[in-house]
């Protein structure tokens, strides 16, 4: 497997090695039905759109291997994220970027591409829907883009090329839509933002107490990292651990305890929420190192912990395990320990995933790539 293979060889390899995935993209349409078309994707199915985007990546960015790979893989999660909204006679793909990103891990683990290259592709796929939020109706770029992409110069530079290929890789009804999404000038329009950025940020005050926020869906091996890396005096904040404790107290499994607590909010408040709050407030008061062992898939969830521990050196650890691997692990764990969550919950967690950014307040963002 050559990371630098030409476009025609790469798309052939993908079809030959992932026929079921390709078929799912052919079967998943952007339209509600033949009378109710998606004005952003008149080309129809996801595989057709992917081919259009991939061809644009060859036309515009032939020598950029990151743009090439991310353009081919950017929407592989759309079939799993597809939702039918009958009352509006439309379909939507909310959170497909996160699902696609974790599915990309499965695909890239079938190659011998270097981990740092896999990670860069992952970031581009995870971010490919975010760039639109920073383009104004007159095609100028919002000023907060500089802060949002702080420390991510190379990622943003490549992202503008991938999103250009994505924006133009479709047929659309331009009488109903804003032109801001469909421009050949994204790299040029964002050039002044890229010029103001660097790769990475300052390390932070290493003498300050440390906050480590773990990010990853269930079965992404956060617990393994925790056992090997949490210091003896580190306070671990874990909602899962409290749910397990509540289950053991009643002689029921994790899944049963989770359901029981949802149905009994007063018990959940006293045995989980209040204990959790007391734990982190006491740790903060004592200025102890803290690890937050939760999924923390959204920016909002991570920001909460950074804000709660102001003055700490906030670090982030992201655990990347392939989507299919997550489901297999979840099934096996359920059979062996009784700790199982429905597959749709794993999917929905991946849909909520947003790539951690330095602008959230982190001084370092590290990744654990699991084969």
PyMOL commands that set and color helices and strands:
alter all, ss='L'
color gray80, all
select helices_A, chain A and resi 7-17+19-27+46-61+65-73+78-81+86-88+96-108+115-127+131-134+145-148+153-168+179-181+186-189+191-195+222-229+239-250+254-263+265-286+299-308+323-337+343-351+358-360
alter helices_A, ss='H'
color red, helices_A
select strands_A, chain A and resi 83-85+90-92+210-215+235-237+290-292+313-320+364-369
alter strands_A, ss='S'
color yellow, strands_A
deselect
rebuild
show_as cartoon
